[in-house]
């Protein structure tokens, strides 16, 4: 897997690990549970995932369900067609394990500048995914994210170190809290993660009640990583 593809596949894998599998695909397994689709409660996370999958030549269907009475909300579901699920699972799974190995293994002595830049890009991708799709935990003195995936929490700790930011890991009830201090540390994480709406052609999106979700085809060109 070339490094450009690795960056996209690893970021997509991190987005998946930030979320539970869709209600129709619950499973006790780890990554294979996401073989058919994923749900996000934020549109920018769904759009970023669509962009990444388009770069990886994986077609996806985007469903938007609108629910709630007094407090309205949107649920964004992305589904991969049956005939592409094998390729989708393989590329995302390979991206996760190769990216994880690059980060947790640490740069070997004499590593090339290109490989060190790769570690920086992977670190930024991990934090970008967590800030988009994981549970935000923002307090006056910290910026944090809540995760249920222990391995992703370890990757975020290592990624912060690569970005020259100290991070803390604190177990919670059913989750892990990864946080950095407010001020320069928070600013560096946000700057490295480049939090902004996913780039790509604008698409018209319909919404519908959860019982009859609207479907929009995902189209996005490959942008420079």
Buried (B, 14 or more C-beta within 10 A) or exposed (E): BEBBBBBBBBBBBBBBBBBEBBEEBEEEEEBEBBBBBBBBEBBBBBBBBBBBBBBBEBBBBBBBBBEEEEEEEBBBBBBBEEEBBEEBBEBBBBBBBBBBEBBEEEBEEEEEEEEEEBBBBBBBBBBBBBBBBBBEBEEEEBBBBBBBBEEBBBBBBBBBBBBEBEBEBEEEEEBBBBBBBBEEBBEBBBEBBEBEEBEBEEEEBEEEEEEEBBEBEBEBEBEEB
